[in-house]
Each structure stands twice: as C-alpha cells, then as structure tokens.
Amino acid sequence: MDKWKRYGFYFLGAVAGALGFWLLYKISIIYLMPFIIGLIVALLLEPMVGYLEKRFSVSRALGAIISLVVLLFLLLTVISSFVVKLVTELYRLADMLPGLLISLKNQVNYMIAGGNRFLGKLPPTLADSIKGNADKFLNQMVETGKNFFTSIFVGLAQVPEFIIILLIALIAAYFFSKDLPQYRRVIFNLMPEGYRKKSEYVFQEALAAALRFIKAQAILIGLSTILTILGLYIIGVSYPITLGLIIGFLDLVPVVGPSLIIFPWAGILLIQGKYLMAVEILILYFAISAFRKVVEAKVVAENLGLDPLATLISMYVGLKLMGVLGIAAGPIVLLIIKALIDAEIINFKK
C-alpha cells in the first residue's frame, strides 16, 4: 500500500510540476523573456567562462565579457555573411525582375484568354459556376498574399522591440554569468543538506543537456541544408548553394520555416508554366520535411542519451502544452526527470 501511495505522490507531484511549469512559461513569455534569454546564454557560456577562469586565471567578470564578445563576433560574422550574400542575390533578382514581371503578365493574359475560350464553349450555367469559383479562388489568393506581406511588415515593425530585448538579454547574460556561482550557492543553500549534491548533479545534467540539444539541432539543420542544396542542384535551379543556405537558415524560424520561400516560389513557377519544376520543388520540400521529422527524435535522443520513443512523446506533449518552443523544452524536461531519478531524488525502488 505504501508503495502505491508513493507512486500516487510522484504522479500528483509530476502533474503539479507540469502545471507550475506551464504557468511559469506563460508568465515568463510576457514579462521575463529578456532575462530568460540572458540566463540561457549565461548557462551556455559557463563552460567557456570556467575554462578562461582556470586556464588563464582571469576574473569571472572578465571571462564573462570575453565569452560574450566571442559569441557576438561569431553571430555577427555568420549574420553579416548571410546578409551580404542575400543582398548580392537580391541585386541580381532586381535586374531580372522586369523581365520576370513581363513574363508573368503574358502568362496570366494567356491563361485568361484560354479560360474565356474554354468557358465560351460550355453551357451558360456551368460557365457561370466555374467563373464564380475561379473568382473566389483568386480572391482567396489575393487575401493570402495580403496577409503574407502584412505579417512581414508587422515583423519589421517589431524589430526595434526585438533590438531592445536583445540588448537587455545581453546585459542580463553578463550579470548572470559574472555572479552565477553565487546565485547557484544561494539556491542550493535553501535546499535540505541531503539534496544539495543531488541537486548539483541535476543542474550539471540539465546544462549538458541544453548543449547537447543545440548540437543535435545543428546536425539536423546541417543535414537539411545539404540535402536541399543537392536537391536544388539535381532539379537544375539557378544558385542552388545560395538558395539552399537561405532555406536552411529559415529552418530556424518557428512554424513557417522554409515554407516562407518554397510555396510562393512554387506559385510563381506555376504561373510561369514551369509545372514540372514547381512539383519537383514541392516534392523536395515535403521529402526533406519528412526526413527531418523521422530523424529528429533519433538524433535528439542519441545526443541526450534518451529513448527515442520517450523523446518523441516528450516533443509531442511539449508542442501541445507550449507550442513550438515545447519541441525543444520537452526532451530537456524529460532529461531533467531522468537526472532526478538517477540522483535518487525520485526513487521508485523504496
């Protein structure tokens, strides 16, 4: 009986913990996002700060500054290289754009003329029905286009807010990194003495899990990018490397991802009459998306040392509870639970 009471206690604790985590997530998204980002950055930089502190005997404050500068340099190098390449390709596209627009206009006029000839041969009732459905479809396409560009302008309007959040996050990351041992000591001193070493083990496992998760995502994005470049090269698309890198970079964007380029691109190809290439690009997109979904759970599980099925379940539950961010949070929470069991904070054997 005591055994079942203990299992019931663990179950209620897990439910309460999940609800508390969900409420904390909702509150954090609204009020504490810059500081959460800063804490995550500080934790990710902790190995580098510790190495500088031990290897070169620098203070934590200086080690935190050096680590942040290195991180910013790497990010700015990658982003600037991407922007330079993108601007170059946009200039080339601008040169091609007048001819592309003329071609699109001719193609649309040809399709309209062909449609009118076809409708003229049909009974009036059927012709009116087809024309009405075509008008509805075109209106939906126009509305979708408006929403797409509106979302882009809304996103651009939020850039100043994003910059402010980023600056606050970087400042918070410095202070978190500089004083992380003190914060950790205060938290562990609040715990019962018997749990301090176990809690330290769980903390180290959670930090290592975050680093391994980033490594897993980098592997997945790298594989997707390479497969996209190869696919575009086989299809015969111009600039396959540039487009493949852009599509791979968009893999980082939640929800929409590469579809932000793929679907409008396929639509333009269809209007131009390049039906085969449009279908090939869509097939490539869906094939790589399916490959990523199949491989993702296995790669994440192997890097985190978890069971693939349990990892897949945690990603799905995280998605339902927290949205897109839950896909990342689910496996990390699962690994923390595993660390709690390994540290015997949660013990099913008693």
C-alpha positions, 0 to 999 in steps of 0.5 A: 500500500505504501508503495502505491501511495508513493507512486500516487505522490510522484504522479500528483507531484509530476502533474503539479510540476507540469502545471507550475511549469506551464504557468511559469512559461506563460508568465515568463513569455510576457514579462521575463523573456529578456532575462530568460534569454540572458540566463540561457546564454549565461548557462551556455557560456559557463563552460567557456567562462570556467575554462578562461577562469582556470586556464588563464586565471582571469576574473569571472567578470572578465571571462564573462565579457570575453565569452560574450564578445566571442559569441557576438563576433561569431553571430555577427560574422555568420549574420553579416555573411548571410546578409551580404550574400542575400543582398548580392542575390537580391541585386541580381533578382532586381535586374531580372525582375522586369523581365520576370514581371513581363513574363508573368503578365503574358502568362496570366493574359494567356491563361485568361484568354484560354479560360474565356475560350474554354468557358465560351464553349460550355453551357451558360450555367456551368460557365457561370459556376466555374467563373464564380469559383475561379473568382473566389479562388483568386480572391482567396489568393489575393487575401493570402498574399495580403496577409503574407506581406502584412505579417512581414511588415508587422515583423519589421515593425517589431524589430526595434522591440526585438533590438531592445530585448536583445540588448537587455538579454545581453546585459542580463547574460553578463550579470548572470554569468559574472555572479552565477556561482553565487546565485547557484550557492544561494539556491542550493543553500535553501535546499535540505543538506541531503539534496544539495549534491543531488541537486548539483548533479541535476543542474550539471545534467540539465546544462549538458543537456541544453548543449547537447540539444543545440548540437543535435539541432545543428546536425539536423539543420546541417543535414537539411541544408545539404540535402536541399542544396543537392536537391536544388542542384539535381532539379537544375535551379539557378544558385542552388548553394545560395538558395539552399543556405537561405532555406536552411537558415529559415529552418530556424524560424518557428512554424513557417520555416522554409515554407516562407520561400518554397510555396510562393516560389512554387506559385510563381513557377506555376504561373510561369508554366514551369509545372514540372519544376514547381512539383519537383520543388514541392516534392523536395520540400515535403521529402526533406520535411519528412526526413527531418521529422523521422530523424529528429527524435533519433538524433535528439535522443542519441545526443541526450542519451534518451529513448527515442520513443520517450523523446518523441512523446516528450516533443509531442506533449511539449508542442501541445502544452507550449507550442513550438518552443515545447519541441525543444523544452520537452526532451530537456524536461524529460532529461531533467526527470531522468537526472532526478531519478538517477540522483535518487531524488525520485526513487521508485525502488523504496 
